[in-house]
Amino acid sequence: MSEPERAKRPYRMRARAEAMAATRAKILEVCETTFDELPYDQITLAVIAERAGVSVQTVLRHFQSREGLFLAVLVHLSERMAGDRDVEPGAAVEEIVDVLVDHYERFGDRVLRTLAQEDRVPTLRVLTDFGRIYHLDWCEQAFAPALKGLRGARRKRLAFQLVALTDIYTWKILRRDRELSVTQAKLAMREMIEPLTERSR
């Protein structure tokens, strides 16, 4: 190999790696969008490949299987969605509810679609089970001042009450079923939570 060819080799390798990363990102993006439009059972590798403008073999080269693709998408979504609802330790209930409801406004319908399919799709059940664990942990951190000093059944009861009042289905009832505005839904959630957190002090 000549000197000029050796000099070009790292550039070609970097360009190839960047192209592969861009293709992978495109496939993930298309799969995420498609998941919002179609039931899991109807999302085939052929559908994803066509929408992404690549071959099925290209999808398989990046993700090995349909399940591998979906797991990659779900992990990516979980990481992004989890970071979207971070609150500072000791934040007021109003701030906590604002962050949570805004998060549900962005991702709530997608989460509900996932929950509706969890009983027949094991891959989705893994995600929803993780989501339940995450939501309990999030509540215990967000409402740590209210839970501080409590023990045993009393602490567990309050933690589970806060889980229920901030659950995705509570948001669904307020916003989708009863069609409250975002402002009124936030107020309703705060009015349910604040008496519990104040009583525990």
C-alpha positions in Angstrom: 0.0 0.0 0.0 1.4 3.4 -1.0 1.9 6.2 1.5 -1.1 8.3 0.1 -3.3 5.2 0.4 -2.2 4.6 4.0 -3.0 8.3 4.8 -6.5 7.9 3.3 -7.3 4.7 5.1 -8.2 6.3 8.6 -10.4 8.8 6.8 -12.3 6.1 4.9 -12.7 4.1 8.1 -14.0 7.1 10.0 -16.4 7.9 7.2 -17.7 4.4 7.1 -18.2 4.3 10.9 -20.1 7.6 10.7 -22.3 6.3 7.9 -23.1 3.1 9.9 -24.0 5.2 13.0 -26.2 7.4 10.9 -28.0 4.4 9.4 -28.5 2.8 12.8 -29.9 6.1 14.2 -32.2 6.4 11.2 -33.6 2.8 11.7 -34.2 3.5 15.4 -36.0 6.8 14.6 -38.2 5.1 12.0 -39.0 2.2 14.4 -39.9 4.7 17.2 -42.2 6.6 14.9 -43.8 3.4 13.5 -44.5 2.2 17.0 -46.7 5.2 17.5 -48.7 4.4 14.4 -49.0 0.6 14.3 -49.6 -2.3 16.8 -46.5 -4.3 17.7 -47.7 -7.3 15.7 -47.9 -5.3 12.5 -44.4 -3.9 12.7 -42.2 -6.1 10.6 -38.6 -5.8 9.6 -39.8 -5.2 6.0 -42.0 -2.3 7.1 -39.1 -0.7 9.1 -36.6 -1.3 6.3 -38.9 0.3 3.6 -39.6 3.3 5.8 -35.9 3.8 6.6 -34.9 3.3 3.0 -32.6 0.4 3.6 -32.8 -3.4 3.1 -34.0 -5.9 5.7 -30.4 -7.3 5.7 -29.1 -3.9 6.8 -31.6 -3.9 9.7 -30.5 -7.4 10.7 -26.8 -6.4 10.4 -27.4 -3.7 13.0 -29.8 -5.4 15.3 -29.7 -9.2 14.6 -33.4 -9.7 14.9 -36.8 -8.0 15.2 -36.7 -8.5 19.0 -33.2 -7.0 19.0 -34.4 -4.0 17.1 -37.3 -3.4 19.5 -35.2 -3.9 22.6 -32.8 -1.3 21.3 -35.6 1.2 20.6 -37.2 0.6 23.9 -34.0 1.0 25.9 -33.3 4.2 23.9 -36.8 5.5 24.6 -36.6 4.6 28.3 -33.4 6.5 28.8 -34.7 9.6 27.1 -38.1 9.5 28.8 -36.6 8.9 32.3 -34.3 12.0 32.0 -37.3 14.0 30.8 -38.9 13.9 34.3 -36.0 14.6 36.6 -36.7 17.0 39.5 -34.4 18.5 42.1 -34.4 16.9 45.5 -36.7 18.8 47.9 -38.7 20.3 45.0 -42.2 21.7 45.8 -45.2 19.6 44.9 -46.2 22.2 42.3 -42.9 21.8 40.5 -43.0 18.0 40.7 -46.5 17.9 39.2 -45.5 20.4 36.5 -42.6 18.3 35.4 -44.6 15.0 35.5 -47.6 16.2 33.7 -45.5 17.9 31.0 -43.7 14.6 30.6 -47.0 12.7 30.2 -48.1 15.3 27.7 -45.1 14.4 25.6 -44.9 10.6 26.1 -48.2 9.6 27.8 -50.0 8.3 24.8 -47.0 6.2 23.8 -46.8 4.7 27.2 -50.5 3.9 27.2 -50.1 2.1 23.8 -47.3 0.1 25.3 -49.3 -0.9 28.4 -52.3 -1.9 26.2 -50.0 -4.5 24.5 -48.0 -5.8 27.4 -50.0 -8.9 28.1 -49.5 -10.4 24.7 -45.9 -9.1 23.9 -43.2 -10.3 26.3 -40.7 -7.7 25.0 -43.1 -4.9 26.0 -43.8 -6.6 29.3 -40.1 -6.3 30.2 -40.3 -2.6 29.5 -43.5 -2.0 31.4 -42.3 -3.9 34.5 -39.2 -1.8 34.5 -41.4 1.3 34.2 -43.3 0.4 37.3 -40.1 -0.1 39.3 -38.8 3.2 38.0 -42.0 5.1 38.8 -41.9 3.8 42.5 -38.2 4.8 42.8 -39.0 8.2 41.2 -41.8 8.8 43.7 -39.6 7.9 46.6 -37.0 10.4 45.4 -39.3 13.2 44.4 -41.3 13.0 47.6 -38.4 12.1 49.9 -39.1 14.9 52.4 -42.6 13.6 52.9 -41.4 10.0 53.3 -38.5 10.9 55.6 -38.8 9.4 59.1 -41.7 7.1 58.2 -41.3 3.4 58.7 -43.0 0.1 58.0 -46.6 0.0 56.8 -47.2 3.8 57.1 -44.3 4.6 54.8 -45.3 1.9 52.3 -48.9 3.1 52.3 -47.9 6.8 51.6 -45.4 5.7 48.9 -48.0 3.7 47.1 -50.6 6.5 47.5 -48.1 8.8 45.8 -47.4 6.2 43.1 -51.2 6.0 42.4 -51.8 9.7 42.3 -48.9 10.3 39.9 -49.6 7.3 37.7 -50.0 7.5 34.0 -53.6 6.3 34.4 -54.4 9.2 36.7 -53.2 11.5 34.0 -55.3 9.6 31.5 -58.4 10.0 33.5 -57.9 13.7 34.0 -56.7 14.6 30.5 -58.0 12.0 28.1 -61.2 10.7 29.7 -62.5 13.8 31.4 -60.7 16.3 29.1 -59.4 18.7 31.7 -57.0 21.3 30.4 -53.3 20.8 31.3 -53.5 23.6 33.8 -56.6 22.1 35.5 -55.1 18.6 35.4 -52.0 19.8 37.2 -54.1 21.6 39.8 -56.3 18.5 40.3 -53.2 16.3 40.9 -51.6 18.9 43.2 -54.9 19.0 45.3 -54.8 15.3 45.7 -51.1 15.1 46.6 -50.5 18.1 48.8 -52.7 17.0 51.8 -50.8 13.7 51.9 -47.4 15.3 51.8 -48.3 18.0 54.4 -49.9 15.4 56.7 -46.7 13.4 56.8 -44.6 16.3 58.1 
